[in-house]
Amino acid sequence: MKKLSLLGLGLGMLASLGVTAGEAAAQSTLDIVKQRGVLRCQVGTPAPGFYQLDEQGNWYGSDVAICRAIAAAIFDDPSKVEFQSVTSAVRFTAMANGESDVLSRTTTWTLFRDTQLGLDFTTVNFYDGQGFMVPKDTGIKSSLELKGATVCVLTGTTTELNLTDYSRTNNLDIQPVVFEDSNVRDDTFAKGGCDAITNDKSSLASTRAKFPNPGDYVVLPETISKEPLGPVVRQNDSQWMDIVKWTVFALVQAEEMGIDSSNVEAMAANPANPEMARMLGVEGDLNKGLGLEKDWVVRIIKHVGNYGEIYDEYMGEKGKFAIGIPREGSPNALWTKGGLMYSPPFR
């Protein structure tokens, strides 16, 4: 579905459902989503790899795939998503106000955000770290050479805070140039309005990919922070948190088991082991606590693919929309291959 502005939704969302704010508080998010018939999923302003619009106004990307996976689990239809695109500065307010059901957009898990905004982080779907990008012709080889430099950065982000900390720690006297809109930030940097730009390294790769001449820019080697990124929900709805969290786990576990979009139905018909049978809904009733159908995992993988398929298509080096971030040897590899991507048991 096409980009939808969040401005003015608020109580209008509840009115469109025919319920009051008090009634909504008494309903679970799953009930509201089912009643509405569509999942409201918040993404950012368009960025290659994560969330991008095609010429027809359809969203695609790795974070978009999480939204579609949740919709597939609930409705057996990954198209039943209403995407809401907002800036970083207002994303948490929109979530806390009930304007979105889930946030899936390059958002770093921190203690403050997890405990003081009325929100819960579910799990990590991408491990990242902050870095810097500069024009190649500057000859800069290290972020420690940025003394006195102007650096483009989004306001209202951990990126801005990390930049300040890094500058103070290393006595660099960096001058932040702050923006609310990532597209304005990127255009300013491309036109020479800043000496460098800082963001999560995956987002820097996304930014570089959309420039006319990506080879004119280089990401510096230093990683100055830990940036665990993952979906976010409102507090006090443990069932909904579990649905979002275990949707991500299902993507990861399916890859580990060799289950993908091309073979999931065959695997469900003849599971290779008891855990696979439980996960695919052939045995047991693991779906009951989630309030979903027994085949919820089959629905996800059939429509969206497993974690590796999503990564290859949007983040890696092989897919049609891939932005060239190697997975091998990174934290985003499966734990069986030296990474951190790991699902608790389906038991």
N, C-alpha and C positions, 0 to 999 in steps of 0.2 A: 504494500500500500504506500501511497505517496507520503512525503514528509508532512507531519502535522505539528503545528505550533502548540506549545503548552499554554500560552497566554490566554487567560480567561477560562481555563477549564474548571479547576477547583470544584465548587459545588455544582457547577453545570454538569460535571460527569455524573454526580449522584442523581441529579434531576433526570438525566437521560436514561438512567436505570430505573427511575420510578421509586427511588428510596431516599430517605432522609439521611443526614450525616449520622444520627444516632442509630438508625437501623443498619447502616453500613458497618458501624463499629461492631455490631453484634453478629455480622456475617463473616464467614471466612473469605479470604481472597479467592480461594478456589471456587466457592459458591458464586461470588460476584462475577468472576471471569466466565463461568459456565452460563450464568444468567444473561450476561451481556453478549456472549457468543463470540468474543474476540479477546485476545490478550493485548494489553497495552504495555508496550515495551519501550523503555527510554534508551536511545542511543545518542551519540554526539553529533556535531556538525560533520558533514561528509569527510572521511579520511580513508584513503586506500588501505586495503587489508582488513580493516576493522568494520567499518560501516560506510558504504558508498551507494550512490544512486546511479542506476542505468538511465538510458535515454527515455525509457517509459515511466520513470519515477519509481522503479522497484528497488528495494534495498537488498544489498548483498554484502558479505564480509564475515569474518570469524565471530565477532560479537553478535552480528545479526543471526548467525547460525544458532547461537544459544537461544535466542528468542524463538526461532522457528522450531527448535527441538522441544522447548517447553509446550508450544502450541500443538506440536505433533503428539506429545504424550497425552495431552488433555483431549484434543479434538480429532486425532488421527488426520490432521490437516495442517501442514506447516504454513499455509497462507493466511490462517486466521490470527494475524498479528496486525495491530495498529501501531506503527512506529512513530515515536515522538522524538523529534530532534531538537535539543536545546544546548546552550552553552554550558561550559564547566561551572560558571559562577552561580547558576540557579538550579543545577541538577538535583542537589540534595533537598532543597525546598520543595521541588516538584514531587519528589518521592515521598517525603514526609507528609505532604498535603493530600496524598492519595490520588494524585493525578496519573501516576504510573503504577503498574502492578509489579514491575521488576526493572531494575537498571542494569543494562549490559553494555558497558562503554568504558574501556581503559581507565578504570577507577582503582586507585591504590588503597589497599586495606591498611588502615592505621588504627591505633588504640582510640584516639579521639573520635574518629568517624564511627567506629564500631560501638562506642559507649555513650556518646553525647548528642547524637543527631536523631535519635529515634529510629535508627536503621540497624540492620544486621548484614554483615558480609557472610556469604554462604560458603564458598570455597574458591580456590585459585584456578583460573583457566588459562592464565599466561603469566610466566615469571619474567620480570623485566628489570631494568635498571636505568637510571638517568644518565644522559651523556650530553655532548655538545656537537654541533655541526657547524662547519665554517666553509666558505668558498675555498676551493682547492688552491687557487692562485695566491692566497695569502701566505702560503708556505707554513702555516701554523701546524705543528705536529702534536701538541699536547695542550690540554685545557689549562695547565699551569702557565702557559704563555699568554693567557687572556688578561693579564694585569691591566686594569683601567678600561677594559673593553665594555662596549655596550652589548647587552645580550637580550634578545627577544624572548619573552616568556608569557604564558597564560596566567592571568591572575586568578585567585581563588583555588589554587592547586597546590599539591605537595611539591610540585616542580619549582614553584616560586620560592617556597620555604627552603628547599634543599639548595637552591642557587645562593640564597643569602648565607646559609650555613657554610657552604663550600668556599664562598668568597671570604668570609670572616676567618675561617680556619686557616686558609692559605694566604691571607693578607693580599688579596688580588684587587680589592677596590672595584669590583665589577659593578657596572651601572645597569640595573634591570630596566628594560623598556617593556611595560606590561600591556596586555591586550585581553579583551574578553572573548574575542572571536578568533578562532584558529586560522581562518582564511586570511583575515587582515594581518595577523602576525606573520604568516608565511609570505604574503605578498610584500610586506615591509622588509623582511629579511632578504628576499630575492632581489629587491630593488636597492639593496645596500643600506637600508635604514638602520641596521644593526651589524655589529662585527661578527656576531655568532647567534645561534639559536639553541635553546636547550629544551629537552623533553625526554620522555622515556625513549630508549634507543629504538624500540620498535616503531614508535611514532615518528622518530626522525627518519627512519627508512620509508615510512609511509609518506612523509612530507617530500622527501627527495624524489620518490617515485612519480610524483605529480608535476615536478618541474620539467620544463621543456628539454633541459640538458642535465639529467641526473648526475652524469659524470663530472660536472663542474663543482660538485660539493663532496666533502669528506666528513665522515663521523669520526671524531677523535677517540683514541683508544680507552681513555679512562671511563670507568663506571662509578658514579659517585653516590649511588644509593641502592637500596632494595625496593623494588616496586612490584609487589604481588598484586596482580589485577584479577578481579572476579566480579560476578553478579552480586547485586545488592537488593534486599527486600526490606520492608518495614518490620519493626519489632512486634512481638506479641502475636505472631501467627506461625507457630512452629510447624504446622502441616505444610504451609506454603513454602517456608524456608526449606523443608525437607524435599519438596518437589523440585525446587530449583537446584538445590545442592546435588541430589541424586540424579538429576538429568545430566549434569556435568560428569558425575562419576560413571554414569552409564556409557557416555561417549568414550571415556578413557578405558573402562574395563572391556568394552567391545573391541577396541583396538588390540588390547593385550591378548584377548582370546582369539584374534583373527576373524572377528565378525565385522562385516562391512555391509554397505548398502546393496551389494550385488549378491550376497549369500545369506543374509540374515533370515529370510523366510525358510531356506533350506536347513539352516542351523536349528531353527525353531522346530522344524519337523523331525529332526534327528540330532538332538543335542549331544555333544561329545562327552560331557561329564555332568555331574549333579549340579555344580554351581551354575553352569551355563543353562541348564534346565530351569533352575530357580530364577535366574535373571531374565530369561526370555518368557517366563510365565507358564512354562509347560508343567512345572511341579510347584507345589506350595502356594502360599498366598501373600508373598512379599508386597503385593500391591495394596493390600487393605489399609495399612497405616497412611498411605499416600492419598487414598481416595481416588485412585486411578484404575483403569481396566488392567486385566492380567497381562495383556500384550503391550503395555506402555513402552517398554524398551524396544520391542520389535518396531513399533510405530516410529520411534525416534530414529533408529538406525536406517530403517527403510527410506524415510523421507529426507534425512539430513546427512547420514553417514556417520562414521566414528570420528574420534578426535583427530586421528592421523589424516583422514580424508579431508577434514575441514582445514587442518593446518596446511597441508600441501596445496589446496586450492587457493587459499587466501594469504597465507603468511610465508610459505616456503619458497622454493625455487623452481617448482615444476608446473604449478597450476596456471590457469588462464589469467587469474587476477592476482597471482602471487607477487609479493613485494620483495622477495629475495632474502629472507632471514633464515639462515641455516638452522636446522633443528638438531642435527647430530652433535652430540657433545654438549648440548645446552641443557639448562634445567627443565626445558619443555619436552625433552625426550622422555619416553617411558622409563619407569624405575628399573625395568629389566635391561635397559640400555644405558644406565648410568645417569638418568635424569631424575626429576622429582615428580613426574606425573604418575599418580598412584591413586587407586580407588580402594576404599574399605571393602571388605568382603560382602558379596550379595548372599547373605545367609540369614 
